[in-house]
Amino acid sequence: MTQSFYPPVRTLMGPGPSDVSPRVLAALSRPTIGHLDPEFVRMMDEVKELLQYSFKTSNPLTLPVSAPGSAGMEACFVNLVEPGDKVVVCQNGVFGGRMAENVSRFGGQVIPIEDEWGKPVDVDKVKAAFAEHDNVKALAFVHAETSTGVRSDAAELCAVAKENGALVIMDAVTSLGGIEVDVDGWGVDAVYSGTQKCLSCPPGISPISFSQQAVDVVRQRRSAVPSWFLDKNLVMGYWGEGAKRTYHHTAPVNSLYALHESLVILKEEGLENAWTRHHNHHLALKSGIEAMGLSFLVDEAHRLPQLNTVQIPDGVDEARVRSKLLNNYGLEIGAGLGSLAGKVWRIGLMGHSCRIPNVLLCLNALENVLIAEGVELNRGAAAAAASANLS
Ligand SMILES: *Cc1c(COP(=O)(O)O)cnc(C)c1O
């Protein structure tokens, strides 16, 4: 007989999912109620307010898409891009490439801006692209590139798009809750995130927000949105302002309890305090990483605190290191993606994973494994350096 599944105990310090707080897991296991139950609807209104708080927006069209971050990405492009539309797409890692793929699948014309992996989007190249092309409908970029650990300058990129009358589509999957995201202040028109990065929920939900201008663009489309499920005209009837909550699809009731709880936790801590925690714990991790003689892929000025891309020392079997961390320490860190495969590890300090015990566990475990792999290191130096930084 197949038995019940009990997952092993892990500490998740990769590129997501991150550790889920016991409070969120408890919320997930509460009794399922109907998705049109007035009590559920009341909770949904709170989820919306809490998402508005987290995104720093007053957009009425702010809601959790019932599918992972990739579906939030698709929701933005499928609603806003029509055949023939020109979209400037910034690519400096895996996820920018996926944005371009979305634009072309919906018949749009991609104007690509390419930057080296590990570097932020070059604002001057974006300005040049707008100077060269007229009637650009939107600028799309990834705020926090999880594949490289880079933060791009969202405020400046938005300003360039606004000066040129273009919409802004921004990926905030890894940034939301970890570093500042200011949807209204920057003028972002369509933004999507994910639950399993710095919000520390189980994966499978994608918070999104559309500005009034983006909503108007969706309402004035020449053609029907080619996706039924992600058509915001239809979803607005379920989640929209003053909507009668008619049936669109069955909301993932328990997953939304979890999202509600994680957003309550974020609000209790305070957004700014959460950003500061990510920053401080990143600094502690960084001292330990550097004490082991390891270095970062990304220049200090553009590093994401929640995603630390560490260069693998020569001669080290990186996959064996990760499997020893997992098997002997219950610790998951991430491998490099695409052109960075085999070159970097990605150490996440996201949401509930971003805690002092995790910083120390990760440094001690990595140091022990590297010593066992023959790397000459001063045992205990990494945690000592981090501890000095923490106190
Ligand atoms: C994880 C991630 C996604 C995709 O989210 P899924 O939930 O895996 O679909 C998109 N963009 C970025 C920047 C991410 O880190």
The ligand as an SDF file (V2000), in Angstrom:
LIG
                    3D

 15 15  0  0  0  0  0  0  0  0999 V2000
   10.3630   32.4970   -9.5100 C   0  0  0  0  0  0  0  0  0  0  0  0
   10.2700   33.5870  -10.5130 C   0  0  0  0  0  0  0  0  0  0  0  0
    9.2910   33.6150  -11.5210 C   0  0  0  0  0  0  0  0  0  0  0  0
    8.3500   32.4830  -11.7740 C   0  0  0  0  0  0  0  0  0  0  0  0
    7.5400   32.1810  -10.7030 O   0  0  0  0  0  0  0  0  0  0  0  0
    6.8620   30.7200  -10.6200 P   0  0  0  0  0  0  0  0  0  0  0  0
    6.0400   30.8070   -9.3890 O   0  0  0  0  0  0  0  0  0  0  0  0
    8.0120   29.7660  -10.5360 O   0  0  0  0  0  0  0  0  0  0  0  0
    6.0670   30.5100  -11.8440 O   0  0  0  0  0  0  0  0  0  0  0  0
    9.2460   34.7210  -12.3600 C   0  0  0  0  0  0  0  0  0  0  0  0
   10.1180   35.7350  -12.2250 N   0  0  0  0  0  0  0  0  0  0  0  0
   11.0890   35.7430  -11.2830 C   0  0  0  0  0  0  0  0  0  0  0  0
   12.0190   36.9060  -11.1910 C   0  0  0  0  0  0  0  0  0  0  0  0
   11.1920   34.6670  -10.4010 C   0  0  0  0  0  0  0  0  0  0  0  0
   12.1470   34.6630   -9.4720 O   0  0  0  0  0  0  0  0  0  0  0  0
  1  2  1  0
  2  3  1  0
  2 14  2  0
  3  4  1  0
  3 10  2  0
  4  5  1  0
  5  6  1  0
  6  7  2  0
  6  8  1  0
  6  9  1  0
 10 11  1  0
 11 12  2  0
 12 13  1  0
 12 14  1  0
 14 15  1  0
M  END
$$$$
